[in-house]
Amino acid sequence: MAMSTTELEAYILKAFPDAQIKIDDLAGDGDHYSCSIVSEAFRDVPRVRQHQLVYNALEGHMGSKLHALALRTSAP
């Protein structure tokens, strides 16, 4: 079972309503994405913690419904 880009974006926006998001489906299969997220929530937060926040926003779907997610996070 794959996750659509719309569904992935919805999870991210739920956690980071101000986010500017760019998602690329790397393999065309809905399982491998590259995602760039810009949000004020990431300001002064270490990169590892930023990625943890995104994974938490996915509500447990990382590693099951979503197989791979290459992340780029930053503050505006």
PQR file of N, CA, C, O and H, with PARSE charges and radii, in Angstrom:
ATOM      1  N   MET A   1       0.843  -1.179   0.000 -0.4000 1.5000
ATOM      2  CA  MET A   1       0.000   0.000   0.000 -0.0000 2.0000
ATOM      3  C   MET A   1       0.888   1.242   0.000  0.5500 1.7000
ATOM      4  O   MET A   1       1.779   1.367   0.841 -0.5500 1.4000
ATOM      5  N   ALA A   2       0.657   2.139  -0.915 -0.4000 1.5000
ATOM      6  CA  ALA A   2       1.472   3.340  -1.070 -0.0000 2.0000
ATOM      7  C   ALA A   2       0.758   4.558  -0.495  0.5500 1.7000
ATOM      8  O   ALA A   2      -0.431   4.514  -0.181 -0.5500 1.4000
ATOM      9  H   ALA A   2      -0.066   2.038  -1.598  0.4000 1.0000
ATOM     10  N   MET A   3       1.511   5.643  -0.366 -0.4000 1.5000
ATOM     11  CA  MET A   3       0.965   6.899   0.116 -0.0000 2.0000
ATOM     12  C   MET A   3       1.021   7.913  -1.033  0.5500 1.7000
ATOM     13  O   MET A   3       2.058   8.057  -1.679 -0.5500 1.4000
ATOM     14  H   MET A   3       2.477   5.679  -0.621  0.4000 1.0000
ATOM     15  N   SER A   4      -0.070   8.603  -1.286 -0.4000 1.5000
ATOM     16  CA  SER A   4      -0.093   9.606  -2.350 -0.0000 2.0000
ATOM     17  C   SER A   4       0.616  10.881  -1.887  0.5500 1.7000
ATOM     18  O   SER A   4       0.782  11.116  -0.690 -0.5500 1.4000
ATOM     19  H   SER A   4      -0.913   8.486  -0.761  0.4000 1.0000
ATOM     20  N   THR A   5       1.026  11.690  -2.851 -0.4000 1.5000
ATOM     21  CA  THR A   5       1.657  12.963  -2.505 -0.0000 2.0000
ATOM     22  C   THR A   5       0.676  13.867  -1.755  0.5500 1.7000
ATOM     23  O   THR A   5       1.076  14.620  -0.867 -0.5500 1.4000
ATOM     24  H   THR A   5       0.891  11.499  -3.824  0.4000 1.0000
ATOM     25  N   THR A   6      -0.588  13.792  -2.109 -0.4000 1.5000
ATOM     26  CA  THR A   6      -1.616  14.583  -1.433 -0.0000 2.0000
ATOM     27  C   THR A   6      -1.729  14.186   0.031  0.5500 1.7000
ATOM     28  O   THR A   6      -1.840  15.045   0.905 -0.5500 1.4000
ATOM     29  H   THR A   6      -0.912  13.181  -2.831  0.4000 1.0000
ATOM     30  N   GLU A   7      -1.701  12.894   0.297 -0.4000 1.5000
ATOM     31  CA  GLU A   7      -1.792  12.402   1.665 -0.0000 2.0000
ATOM     32  C   GLU A   7      -0.545  12.780   2.459  0.5500 1.7000
ATOM     33  O   GLU A   7      -0.644  13.191   3.615 -0.5500 1.4000
ATOM     34  H   GLU A   7      -1.611  12.196  -0.413  0.4000 1.0000
ATOM     35  N   LEU A   8       0.617  12.643   1.847 -0.4000 1.5000
ATOM     36  CA  LEU A   8       1.870  13.015   2.502 -0.0000 2.0000
ATOM     37  C   LEU A   8       1.857  14.501   2.849  0.5500 1.7000
ATOM     38  O   LEU A   8       2.213  14.887   3.963 -0.5500 1.4000
ATOM     39  H   LEU A   8       0.698  12.308   0.908  0.4000 1.0000
ATOM     40  N   GLU A   9       1.450  15.322   1.905 -0.4000 1.5000
ATOM     41  CA  GLU A   9       1.374  16.762   2.144 -0.0000 2.0000
ATOM     42  C   GLU A   9       0.380  17.091   3.263  0.5500 1.7000
ATOM     43  O   GLU A   9       0.639  17.987   4.066 -0.5500 1.4000
ATOM     44  H   GLU A   9       1.161  15.009   1.001  0.4000 1.0000
ATOM     45  N   ALA A  10      -0.734  16.392   3.326 -0.4000 1.5000
ATOM     46  CA  ALA A  10      -1.736  16.640   4.367 -0.0000 2.0000
ATOM     47  C   ALA A  10      -1.175  16.367   5.763  0.5500 1.7000
ATOM     48  O   ALA A  10      -1.413  17.143   6.689 -0.5500 1.4000
ATOM     49  H   ALA A  10      -0.944  15.664   2.674  0.4000 1.0000
ATOM     50  N   TYR A  11      -0.438  15.282   5.917 -0.4000 1.5000
ATOM     51  CA  TYR A  11       0.182  14.986   7.212 -0.0000 2.0000
ATOM     52  C   TYR A  11       1.158  16.087   7.617  0.5500 1.7000
ATOM     53  O   TYR A  11       1.187  16.513   8.772 -0.5500 1.4000
ATOM     54  H   TYR A  11      -0.244  14.652   5.165  0.4000 1.0000
ATOM     55  N   ILE A  12       1.948  16.539   6.659 -0.4000 1.5000
ATOM     56  CA  ILE A  12       2.949  17.571   6.952 -0.0000 2.0000
ATOM     57  C   ILE A  12       2.270  18.890   7.314  0.5500 1.7000
ATOM     58  O   ILE A  12       2.665  19.551   8.275 -0.5500 1.4000
ATOM     59  H   ILE A  12       1.924  16.193   5.721  0.4000 1.0000
ATOM     60  N   LEU A  13       1.251  19.271   6.548 -0.4000 1.5000
ATOM     61  CA  LEU A  13       0.558  20.528   6.828 -0.0000 2.0000
ATOM     62  C   LEU A  13      -0.217  20.498   8.133  0.5500 1.7000
ATOM     63  O   LEU A  13      -0.388  21.532   8.779 -0.5500 1.4000
ATOM     64  H   LEU A  13       0.930  18.734   5.768  0.4000 1.0000
ATOM     65  N   LYS A  14      -0.683  19.332   8.523 -0.4000 1.5000
ATOM     66  CA  LYS A  14      -1.372  19.201   9.809 -0.0000 2.0000
ATOM     67  C   LYS A  14      -0.419  19.563  10.951  0.5500 1.7000
ATOM     68  O   LYS A  14      -0.820  20.216  11.914 -0.5500 1.4000
ATOM     69  H   LYS A  14      -0.545  18.492   7.999  0.4000 1.0000
ATOM     70  N   ALA A  15       0.821  19.142  10.843 -0.4000 1.5000
ATOM     71  CA  ALA A  15       1.817  19.410  11.888 -0.0000 2.0000
ATOM     72  C   ALA A  15       2.481  20.777  11.728  0.5500 1.7000
ATOM     73  O   ALA A  15       2.854  21.409  12.716 -0.5500 1.4000
ATOM     74  H   ALA A  15       1.147  18.611  10.060  0.4000 1.0000
ATOM     75  N   PHE A  16       2.627  21.230  10.481 -0.4000 1.5000
ATOM     76  CA  PHE A  16       3.323  22.486  10.182 -0.0000 2.0000
ATOM     77  C   PHE A  16       2.455  23.315   9.228  0.5500 1.7000
ATOM     78  O   PHE A  16       2.726  23.357   8.028 -0.5500 1.4000
ATOM     79  H   PHE A  16       2.324  20.716   9.678  0.4000 1.0000
ATOM     80  N   PRO A  17       1.417  23.971   9.751 -0.5600 1.5000
ATOM     81  CA  PRO A  17       0.453  24.679   8.885  0.2800 2.0000
ATOM     82  C   PRO A  17       1.069  25.752   7.986  0.5500 1.7000
ATOM     83  O   PRO A  17       0.504  26.079   6.943 -0.5500 1.4000
ATOM     84  N   ASP A  18       2.220  26.302   8.379 -0.4000 1.5000
ATOM     85  CA  ASP A  18       2.859  27.360   7.587 -0.0000 2.0000
ATOM     86  C   ASP A  18       3.837  26.802   6.551  0.5500 1.7000
ATOM     87  O   ASP A  18       4.488  27.569   5.842 -0.5500 1.4000
ATOM     88  H   ASP A  18       2.679  26.037   9.227  0.4000 1.0000
ATOM     89  N   ALA A  19       3.944  25.504   6.459 -0.4000 1.5000
ATOM     90  CA  ALA A  19       4.987  24.873   5.638 -0.0000 2.0000
ATOM     91  C   ALA A  19       4.830  25.147   4.150  0.5500 1.7000
ATOM     92  O   ALA A  19       3.727  25.155   3.602 -0.5500 1.4000
ATOM     93  H   ALA A  19       3.416  24.881   7.035  0.4000 1.0000
ATOM     94  N   GLN A  20       5.976  25.371   3.519 -0.4000 1.5000
ATOM     95  CA  GLN A  20       6.087  25.380   2.069 -0.0000 2.0000
ATOM     96  C   GLN A  20       6.690  24.025   1.721  0.5500 1.7000
ATOM     97  O   GLN A  20       7.780  23.691   2.185 -0.5500 1.4000
ATOM     98  H   GLN A  20       6.872  25.365   3.964  0.4000 1.0000
ATOM     99  N   ILE A  21       5.993  23.251   0.916 -0.4000 1.5000
ATOM    100  CA  ILE A  21       6.366  21.854   0.686 -0.0000 2.0000
ATOM    101  C   ILE A  21       6.564  21.593  -0.801  0.5500 1.7000
ATOM    102  O   ILE A  21       5.773  22.034  -1.636 -0.5500 1.4000
ATOM    103  H   ILE A  21       5.107  23.522   0.540  0.4000 1.0000
ATOM    104  N   LYS A  22       7.636  20.867  -1.118 -0.4000 1.5000
ATOM    105  CA  LYS A  22       7.868  20.380  -2.479 -0.0000 2.0000
ATOM    106  C   LYS A  22       8.123  18.883  -2.372  0.5500 1.7000
ATOM    107  O   LYS A  22       9.048  18.459  -1.679 -0.5500 1.4000
ATOM    108  H   LYS A  22       8.278  20.508  -0.440  0.4000 1.0000
ATOM    109  N   ILE A  23       7.316  18.086  -3.048 -0.4000 1.5000
ATOM    110  CA  ILE A  23       7.423  16.631  -2.988 -0.0000 2.0000
ATOM    111  C   ILE A  23       7.686  16.084  -4.389  0.5500 1.7000
ATOM    112  O   ILE A  23       7.017  16.459  -5.352 -0.5500 1.4000
ATOM    113  H   ILE A  23       6.565  18.431  -3.611  0.4000 1.0000
ATOM    114  N   ASP A  24       8.664  15.196  -4.484 -0.4000 1.5000
ATOM    115  CA  ASP A  24       8.957  14.495  -5.736 -0.0000 2.0000
ATOM    116  C   ASP A  24       8.837  12.998  -5.492  0.5500 1.7000
ATOM    117  O   ASP A  24       9.405  12.469  -4.537 -0.5500 1.4000
ATOM    118  H   ASP A  24       9.207  14.891  -3.701  0.4000 1.0000
ATOM    119  N   ASP A  25       8.092  12.314  -6.364 -0.4000 1.5000
ATOM    120  CA  ASP A  25       7.983  10.855  -6.316 -0.0000 2.0000
ATOM    121  C   ASP A  25       9.188  10.303  -7.069  0.5500 1.7000
ATOM    122  O   ASP A  25       9.227  10.352  -8.299 -0.5500 1.4000
ATOM    123  H   ASP A  25       7.630  12.744  -7.140  0.4000 1.0000
ATOM    124  N   LEU A  26      10.161   9.782  -6.345 -0.4000 1.5000
ATOM    125  CA  LEU A  26      11.440   9.388  -6.928 -0.0000 2.0000
ATOM    126  C   LEU A  26      11.355   8.190  -7.860  0.5500 1.7000
ATOM    127  O   LEU A  26      12.072   8.127  -8.858 -0.5500 1.4000
ATOM    128  H   LEU A  26      10.129   9.742  -5.347  0.4000 1.0000
ATOM    129  N   ALA A  27      10.485   7.241  -7.544 -0.4000 1.5000
ATOM    130  CA  ALA A  27      10.415   6.016  -8.341 -0.0000 2.0000
ATOM    131  C   ALA A  27       9.086   5.849  -9.072  0.5500 1.7000
ATOM    132  O   ALA A  27       8.904   4.883  -9.814 -0.5500 1.4000
ATOM    133  H   ALA A  27       9.901   7.292  -6.733  0.4000 1.0000
ATOM    134  N   GLY A  28       8.160   6.782  -8.868 -0.4000 1.5000
ATOM    135  CA  GLY A  28       6.857   6.679  -9.508 -0.0000 2.0000
ATOM    136  C   GLY A  28       5.959   5.616  -8.912  0.5500 1.7000
ATOM    137  O   GLY A  28       4.966   5.219  -9.521 -0.5500 1.4000
ATOM    138  H   GLY A  28       8.309   7.566  -8.265  0.4000 1.0000
ATOM    139  N   ASP A  29       6.311   5.150  -7.708 -0.4000 1.5000
ATOM    140  CA  ASP A  29       5.553   4.057  -7.102 -0.0000 2.0000
ATOM    141  C   ASP A  29       4.801   4.454  -5.832  0.5500 1.7000
ATOM    142  O   ASP A  29       4.121   3.617  -5.239 -0.5500 1.4000
ATOM    143  H   ASP A  29       7.118   5.473  -7.213  0.4000 1.0000
ATOM    144  N   GLY A  30       4.910   5.717  -5.403 -0.4000 1.5000
ATOM    145  CA  GLY A  30       4.230   6.154  -4.193 -0.0000 2.0000
ATOM    146  C   GLY A  30       4.876   5.655  -2.920  0.5500 1.7000
ATOM    147  O   GLY A  30       4.300   5.801  -1.842 -0.5500 1.4000
ATOM    148  H   GLY A  30       5.463   6.397  -5.886  0.4000 1.0000
ATOM    149  N   ASP A  31       6.042   5.075  -3.015 -0.4000 1.5000
ATOM    150  CA  ASP A  31       6.750   4.550  -1.847 -0.0000 2.0000
ATOM    151  C   ASP A  31       8.076   5.258  -1.579  0.5500 1.7000
ATOM    152  O   ASP A  31       8.629   5.145  -0.485 -0.5500 1.4000
ATOM    153  H   ASP A  31       6.509   4.956  -3.891  0.4000 1.0000
ATOM    154  N   HIS A  32       8.583   5.980  -2.564 -0.4000 1.5000
ATOM    155  CA  HIS A  32       9.903   6.609  -2.455 -0.0000 2.0000
ATOM    156  C   HIS A  32       9.794   8.077  -2.845  0.5500 1.7000
ATOM    157  O   HIS A  32       9.626   8.410  -4.018 -0.5500 1.4000
ATOM    158  H   HIS A  32       8.134   6.072  -3.453  0.4000 1.0000
ATOM    159  N   TYR A  33       9.891   8.946  -1.847 -0.4000 1.5000
ATOM    160  CA  TYR A  33       9.733  10.374  -2.075 -0.0000 2.0000
ATOM    161  C   TYR A  33      10.954  11.160  -1.635  0.5500 1.7000
ATOM    162  O   TYR A  33      11.728  10.730  -0.780 -0.5500 1.4000
ATOM    163  H   TYR A  33      10.027   8.675  -0.894  0.4000 1.0000
ATOM    164  N   SER A  34      11.099  12.326  -2.248 -0.4000 1.5000
ATOM    165  CA  SER A  34      12.018  13.355  -1.801 -0.0000 2.0000
ATOM    166  C   SER A  34      11.124  14.529  -1.412  0.5500 1.7000
ATOM    167  O   SER A  34      10.201  14.881  -2.145 -0.5500 1.4000
ATOM    168  H   SER A  34      10.470  12.675  -2.943  0.4000 1.0000
ATOM    169  N   CYS A  35      11.399  15.127  -0.267 -0.4000 1.5000
ATOM    170  CA  CYS A  35      10.521  16.170   0.234 -0.0000 2.0000
ATOM    171  C   CYS A  35      11.338  17.309   0.824  0.5500 1.7000
ATOM    172  O   CYS A  35      12.228  17.100   1.648 -0.5500 1.4000
ATOM    173  H   CYS A  35      12.149  14.841   0.329  0.4000 1.0000
ATOM    174  N   SER A  36      11.014  18.514   0.383 -0.4000 1.5000
ATOM    175  CA  SER A  36      11.640  19.719   0.910 -0.0000 2.0000
ATOM    176  C   SER A  36      10.567  20.486   1.684  0.5500 1.7000
ATOM    177  O   SER A  36       9.494  20.774   1.153 -0.5500 1.4000
ATOM    178  H   SER A  36      10.291  18.684  -0.287  0.4000 1.0000
ATOM    179  N   ILE A  37      10.867  20.812   2.945 -0.4000 1.5000
ATOM    180  CA  ILE A  37       9.897  21.496   3.801 -0.0000 2.0000
ATOM    181  C   ILE A  37      10.552  22.723   4.414  0.5500 1.7000
ATOM    182  O   ILE A  37      11.613  22.630   5.030 -0.5500 1.4000
ATOM    183  H   ILE A  37      11.738  20.578   3.376  0.4000 1.0000
ATOM    184  N   VAL A  38       9.915  23.869   4.240 -0.4000 1.5000
ATOM    185  CA  VAL A  38      10.366  25.107   4.864 -0.0000 2.0000
ATOM    186  C   VAL A  38       9.279  25.534   5.840  0.5500 1.7000
ATOM    187  O   VAL A  38       8.129  25.738   5.451 -0.5500 1.4000
ATOM    188  H   VAL A  38       9.052  23.945   3.740  0.4000 1.0000
ATOM    189  N   SER A  39       9.652  25.667   7.116 -0.4000 1.5000
ATOM    190  CA  SER A  39       8.680  26.045   8.142 -0.0000 2.0000
ATOM    191  C   SER A  39       9.369  26.819   9.258  0.5500 1.7000
ATOM    192  O   SER A  39      10.513  26.537   9.616 -0.5500 1.4000
ATOM    193  H   SER A  39      10.586  25.501   7.432  0.4000 1.0000
ATOM    194  N   GLU A  40       8.668  27.780   9.791 -0.4000 1.5000
ATOM    195  CA  GLU A  40       9.173  28.542  10.933 -0.0000 2.0000
ATOM    196  C   GLU A  40       9.412  27.618  12.129  0.5500 1.7000
ATOM    197  O   GLU A  40      10.244  27.929  12.980 -0.5500 1.4000
ATOM    198  H   GLU A  40       7.739  28.009   9.500  0.4000 1.0000
ATOM    199  N   ALA A  41       8.715  26.511  12.212 -0.4000 1.5000
ATOM    200  CA  ALA A  41       8.875  25.555  13.317 -0.0000 2.0000
ATOM    201  C   ALA A  41      10.289  24.983  13.382  0.5500 1.7000
ATOM    202  O   ALA A  41      10.688  24.452  14.418 -0.5500 1.4000
ATOM    203  H   ALA A  41       8.039  26.258  11.520  0.4000 1.0000
ATOM    204  N   PHE A  42      11.046  25.082  12.307 -0.4000 1.5000
ATOM    205  CA  PHE A  42      12.400  24.526  12.271 -0.0000 2.0000
ATOM    206  C   PHE A  42      13.485  25.529  12.694  0.5500 1.7000
ATOM    207  O   PHE A  42      14.657  25.170  12.811 -0.5500 1.4000
ATOM    208  H   PHE A  42      10.722  25.513  11.465  0.4000 1.0000
ATOM    209  N   ARG A  43      13.084  26.778  12.919 -0.4000 1.5000
ATOM    210  CA  ARG A  43      14.067  27.804  13.287 -0.0000 2.0000
ATOM    211  C   ARG A  43      14.757  27.439  14.601  0.5500 1.7000
ATOM    212  O   ARG A  43      14.100  27.141  15.598 -0.5500 1.4000
ATOM    213  H   ARG A  43      12.132  27.069  12.823  0.4000 1.0000
ATOM    214  N   ASP A  44      16.075  27.467  14.587 -0.4000 1.5000
ATOM    215  CA  ASP A  44      16.921  27.183  15.755 -0.0000 2.0000
ATOM    216  C   ASP A  44      16.754  25.760  16.295  0.5500 1.7000
ATOM    217  O   ASP A  44      17.080  25.496  17.453 -0.5500 1.4000
ATOM    218  H   ASP A  44      16.609  27.710  13.777  0.4000 1.0000
ATOM    219  N   VAL A  45      16.253  24.849  15.469 -0.4000 1.5000
ATOM    220  CA  VAL A  45      16.091  23.442  15.852 -0.0000 2.0000
ATOM    221  C   VAL A  45      17.142  22.644  15.082  0.5500 1.7000
ATOM    222  O   VAL A  45      17.253  22.801  13.867 -0.5500 1.4000
ATOM    223  H   VAL A  45      15.989  25.064  14.529  0.4000 1.0000
ATOM    224  N   PRO A  46      17.913  21.795  15.756 -0.5600 1.5000
ATOM    225  CA  PRO A  46      18.925  20.996  15.058  0.2800 2.0000
ATOM    226  C   PRO A  46      18.290  20.142  13.947  0.5500 1.7000
ATOM    227  O   PRO A  46      17.150  19.695  14.065 -0.5500 1.4000
ATOM    228  N   ARG A  47      19.043  19.933  12.887 -0.4000 1.5000
ATOM    229  CA  ARG A  47      18.534  19.208  11.709 -0.0000 2.0000
ATOM    230  C   ARG A  47      17.971  17.824  12.065  0.5500 1.7000
ATOM    231  O   ARG A  47      16.914  17.441  11.563 -0.5500 1.4000
ATOM    232  H   ARG A  47      19.969  20.297  12.792  0.4000 1.0000
ATOM    233  N   VAL A  48      18.653  17.092  12.907 -0.4000 1.5000
ATOM    234  CA  VAL A  48      18.168  15.758  13.291 -0.0000 2.0000
ATOM    235  C   VAL A  48      16.802  15.870  13.956  0.5500 1.7000
ATOM    236  O   VAL A  48      15.912  15.062  13.686 -0.5500 1.4000
ATOM    237  H   VAL A  48      19.511  17.403  13.314  0.4000 1.0000
ATOM    238  N   ARG A  49      16.632  16.849  14.808 -0.4000 1.5000
ATOM    239  CA  ARG A  49      15.347  17.047  15.496 -0.0000 2.0000
ATOM    240  C   ARG A  49      14.264  17.481  14.501  0.5500 1.7000
ATOM    241  O   ARG A  49      13.106  17.086  14.632 -0.5500 1.4000
ATOM    242  H   ARG A  49      17.354  17.505  15.027  0.4000 1.0000
ATOM    243  N   GLN A  50      14.641  18.293  13.508 -0.4000 1.5000
ATOM    244  CA  GLN A  50      13.687  18.696  12.473 -0.0000 2.0000
ATOM    245  C   GLN A  50      13.121  17.463  11.769  0.5500 1.7000
ATOM    246  O   GLN A  50      11.914  17.354  11.553 -0.5500 1.4000
ATOM    247  H   GLN A  50      15.582  18.615  13.402  0.4000 1.0000
ATOM    248  N   HIS A  51      14.009  16.545  11.420 -0.4000 1.5000
ATOM    249  CA  HIS A  51      13.579  15.326  10.719 -0.0000 2.0000
ATOM    250  C   HIS A  51      12.732  14.448  11.633  0.5500 1.7000
ATOM    251  O   HIS A  51      11.770  13.829  11.176 -0.5500 1.4000
ATOM    252  H   HIS A  51      14.990  16.634  11.595  0.4000 1.0000
ATOM    253  N   GLN A  52      13.073  14.386  12.903 -0.4000 1.5000
ATOM    254  CA  GLN A  52      12.261  13.634  13.854 -0.0000 2.0000
ATOM    255  C   GLN A  52      10.847  14.211  13.929  0.5500 1.7000
ATOM    256  O   GLN A  52       9.870  13.465  14.001 -0.5500 1.4000
ATOM    257  H   GLN A  52      13.854  14.888  13.274  0.4000 1.0000
ATOM    258  N   LEU A  53      10.744  15.534  13.913 -0.4000 1.5000
ATOM    259  CA  LEU A  53       9.427  16.175  13.950 -0.0000 2.0000
ATOM    260  C   LEU A  53       8.595  15.805  12.728  0.5500 1.7000
ATOM    261  O   LEU A  53       7.390  15.580  12.835 -0.5500 1.4000
ATOM    262  H   LEU A  53      11.538  16.140  13.855  0.4000 1.0000
ATOM    263  N   VAL A  54       9.241  15.745  11.571 -0.4000 1.5000
ATOM    264  CA  VAL A  54       8.525  15.360  10.348 -0.0000 2.0000
ATOM    265  C   VAL A  54       8.082  13.904  10.439  0.5500 1.7000
ATOM    266  O   VAL A  54       6.935  13.588  10.125 -0.5500 1.4000
ATOM    267  H   VAL A  54      10.221  15.928  11.484  0.4000 1.0000
ATOM    268  N   TYR A  55       8.974  13.016  10.864 -0.4000 1.5000
ATOM    269  CA  TYR A  55       8.598  11.601  10.997 -0.0000 2.0000
ATOM    270  C   TYR A  55       7.450  11.430  11.989  0.5500 1.7000
ATOM    271  O   TYR A  55       6.558  10.611  11.766 -0.5500 1.4000
ATOM    272  H   TYR A  55       9.906  13.273  11.120  0.4000 1.0000
ATOM    273  N   ASN A  56       7.465  12.191  13.075 -0.4000 1.5000
ATOM    274  CA  ASN A  56       6.358  12.140  14.041 -0.0000 2.0000
ATOM    275  C   ASN A  56       5.054  12.603  13.397  0.5500 1.7000
ATOM    276  O   ASN A  56       3.986  12.067  13.693 -0.5500 1.4000
ATOM    277  H   ASN A  56       8.189  12.856  13.255  0.4000 1.0000
ATOM    278  N   ALA A  57       5.142  13.592  12.522 -0.4000 1.5000
ATOM    279  CA  ALA A  57       3.959  14.103  11.837 -0.0000 2.0000
ATOM    280  C   ALA A  57       3.324  13.050  10.929  0.5500 1.7000
ATOM    281  O   ALA A  57       2.135  13.131  10.619 -0.5500 1.4000
ATOM    282  H   ALA A  57       6.010  14.027  12.281  0.4000 1.0000
ATOM    283  N   LEU A  58       4.108  12.071  10.505 -0.4000 1.5000
ATOM    284  CA  LEU A  58       3.596  11.023   9.618 -0.0000 2.0000
ATOM    285  C   LEU A  58       2.823   9.943  10.366  0.5500 1.7000
ATOM    286  O   LEU A  58       2.353   8.978   9.764 -0.5500 1.4000
ATOM    287  H   LEU A  58       5.074  12.005  10.757  0.4000 1.0000
ATOM    288  N   GLU A  59       2.695  10.107  11.666 -0.4000 1.5000
ATOM    289  CA  GLU A  59       1.833   9.266  12.509 -0.0000 2.0000
ATOM    290  C   GLU A  59       2.064   7.762  12.326  0.5500 1.7000
ATOM    291  O   GLU A  59       1.114   6.985  12.233 -0.5500 1.4000
ATOM    292  H   GLU A  59       3.077  10.891  12.156  0.4000 1.0000
ATOM    293  N   GLY A  60       3.324   7.371  12.277 -0.4000 1.5000
ATOM    294  CA  GLY A  60       3.641   5.944  12.220 -0.0000 2.0000
ATOM    295  C   GLY A  60       3.639   5.322  10.834  0.5500 1.7000
ATOM    296  O   GLY A  60       3.864   4.118  10.706 -0.5500 1.4000
ATOM    297  H   GLY A  60       4.095   8.003  12.353  0.4000 1.0000
ATOM    298  N   HIS A  61       3.392   6.102   9.801 -0.4000 1.5000
ATOM    299  CA  HIS A  61       3.345   5.544   8.447 -0.0000 2.0000
ATOM    300  C   HIS A  61       4.724   5.373   7.811  0.5500 1.7000
ATOM    301  O   HIS A  61       4.872   4.652   6.824 -0.5500 1.4000
ATOM    302  H   HIS A  61       3.209   7.079   9.906  0.4000 1.0000
ATOM    303  N   MET A  62       5.728   6.036   8.378 -0.4000 1.5000
ATOM    304  CA  MET A  62       7.085   5.878   7.847 -0.0000 2.0000
ATOM    305  C   MET A  62       7.553   4.459   8.116  0.5500 1.7000
ATOM    306  O   MET A  62       7.523   3.999   9.257 -0.5500 1.4000
ATOM    307  H   MET A  62       5.608   6.622   9.179  0.4000 1.0000
ATOM    308  N   GLY A  63       7.981   3.768   7.077 -0.4000 1.5000
ATOM    309  CA  GLY A  63       8.429   2.387   7.231 -0.0000 2.0000
ATOM    310  C   GLY A  63       7.332   1.371   6.973  0.5500 1.7000
ATOM    311  O   GLY A  63       7.597   0.170   6.913 -0.5500 1.4000
ATOM    312  H   GLY A  63       8.005   4.142   6.150  0.4000 1.0000
ATOM    313  N   SER A  64       6.103   1.844   6.819 -0.4000 1.5000
ATOM    314  CA  SER A  64       5.019   0.921   6.483 -0.0000 2.0000
ATOM    315  C   SER A  64       4.358   1.402   5.189  0.5500 1.7000
ATOM    316  O   SER A  64       4.699   0.925   4.107 -0.5500 1.4000
ATOM    317  H   SER A  64       5.888   2.819   6.868  0.4000 1.0000
ATOM    318  N   LYS A  65       3.435   2.323   5.290 -0.4000 1.5000
ATOM    319  CA  LYS A  65       2.747   2.848   4.113 -0.0000 2.0000
ATOM    320  C   LYS A  65       3.706   3.669   3.235  0.5500 1.7000
ATOM    321  O   LYS A  65       3.533   3.746   2.019 -0.5500 1.4000
ATOM    322  H   LYS A  65       3.158   2.710   6.170  0.4000 1.0000
ATOM    323  N   LEU A  66       4.696   4.267   3.857 -0.4000 1.5000
ATOM    324  CA  LEU A  66       5.706   5.055   3.157 -0.0000 2.0000
ATOM    325  C   LEU A  66       7.052   4.402   3.387  0.5500 1.7000
ATOM    326  O   LEU A  66       7.516   4.313   4.523 -0.5500 1.4000
ATOM    327  H   LEU A  66       4.836   4.205   4.846  0.4000 1.0000
ATOM    328  N   HIS A  67       7.679   3.944   2.320 -0.4000 1.5000
ATOM    329  CA  HIS A  67       8.916   3.167   2.440 -0.0000 2.0000
ATOM    330  C   HIS A  67      10.157   4.042   2.619  0.5500 1.7000
ATOM    331  O   HIS A  67      10.993   3.748   3.474 -0.5500 1.4000
ATOM    332  H   HIS A  67       7.302   4.016   1.397  0.4000 1.0000
ATOM    333  N   ALA A  68      10.293   5.105   1.833 -0.4000 1.5000
ATOM    334  CA  ALA A  68      11.503   5.932   1.891 -0.0000 2.0000
ATOM    335  C   ALA A  68      11.145   7.400   1.688  0.5500 1.7000
ATOM    336  O   ALA A  68      10.327   7.752   0.837 -0.5500 1.4000
ATOM    337  H   ALA A  68       9.614   5.344   1.138  0.4000 1.0000
ATOM    338  N   LEU A  69      11.786   8.249   2.500 -0.4000 1.5000
ATOM    339  CA  LEU A  69      11.558   9.690   2.403 -0.0000 2.0000
ATOM    340  C   LEU A  69      12.880  10.414   2.612  0.5500 1.7000
ATOM    341  O   LEU A  69      13.420  10.441   3.718 -0.5500 1.4000
ATOM    342  H   LEU A  69      12.450   7.963   3.191  0.4000 1.0000
ATOM    343  N   ALA A  70      13.391  11.001   1.536 -0.4000 1.5000
ATOM    344  CA  ALA A  70      14.598  11.827   1.626 -0.0000 2.0000
ATOM    345  C   ALA A  70      14.139  13.230   1.998  0.5500 1.7000
ATOM    346  O   ALA A  70      13.374  13.847   1.256 -0.5500 1.4000
ATOM    347  H   ALA A  70      12.952  10.980   0.638  0.4000 1.0000
ATOM    348  N   LEU A  71      14.598  13.741   3.140 -0.4000 1.5000
ATOM    349  CA  LEU A  71      14.120  15.026   3.657 -0.0000 2.0000
ATOM    350  C   LEU A  71      15.148  16.139   3.526  0.5500 1.7000
ATOM    351  O   LEU A  71      16.349  15.932   3.700 -0.5500 1.4000
ATOM    352  H   LEU A  71      15.219  13.240   3.743  0.4000 1.0000
ATOM    353  N   ARG A  72      14.641  17.317   3.216 -0.4000 1.5000
ATOM    354  CA  ARG A  72      15.406  18.555   3.316 -0.0000 2.0000
ATOM    355  C   ARG A  72      14.511  19.514   4.078  0.5500 1.7000
ATOM    356  O   ARG A  72      13.424  19.849   3.608 -0.5500 1.4000
ATOM    357  H   ARG A  72      13.666  17.485   3.075  0.4000 1.0000
ATOM    358  N   THR A  73      14.948  19.959   5.239 -0.4000 1.5000
ATOM    359  CA  THR A  73      14.159  20.847   6.067 -0.0000 2.0000
ATOM    360  C   THR A  73      14.942  22.122   6.336  0.5500 1.7000
ATOM    361  O   THR A  73      16.170  22.108   6.414 -0.5500 1.4000
ATOM    362  H   THR A  73      15.832  19.687   5.620  0.4000 1.0000
ATOM    363  N   SER A  74      14.207  23.235   6.479 -0.4000 1.5000
ATOM    364  CA  SER A  74      14.849  24.494   6.813 -0.0000 2.0000
ATOM    365  C   SER A  74      13.806  25.497   7.305  0.5500 1.7000
ATOM    366  O   SER A  74      12.602  25.324   7.115 -0.5500 1.4000
ATOM    367  H   SER A  74      13.209  23.246   6.416  0.4000 1.0000
ATOM    368  N   ALA A  75      14.309  26.540   7.938 -0.4000 1.5000
ATOM    369  CA  ALA A  75      13.457  27.659   8.351 -0.0000 2.0000
ATOM    370  C   ALA A  75      13.483  28.692   7.231  0.5500 1.7000
ATOM    371  O   ALA A  75      14.432  28.733   6.448 -0.5500 1.4000
ATOM    372  H   ALA A  75      15.287  26.681   8.093  0.4000 1.0000
ATOM    373  N   PRO A  76      12.459  29.519   7.151 -0.5600 1.5000
ATOM    374  CA  PRO A  76      12.430  30.551   6.096  0.2800 2.0000
ATOM    375  C   PRO A  76      13.559  31.560   6.271  0.5500 1.7000
ATOM    376  O   PRO A  76      13.683  32.491   5.475 -0.5500 1.4000
TER
END
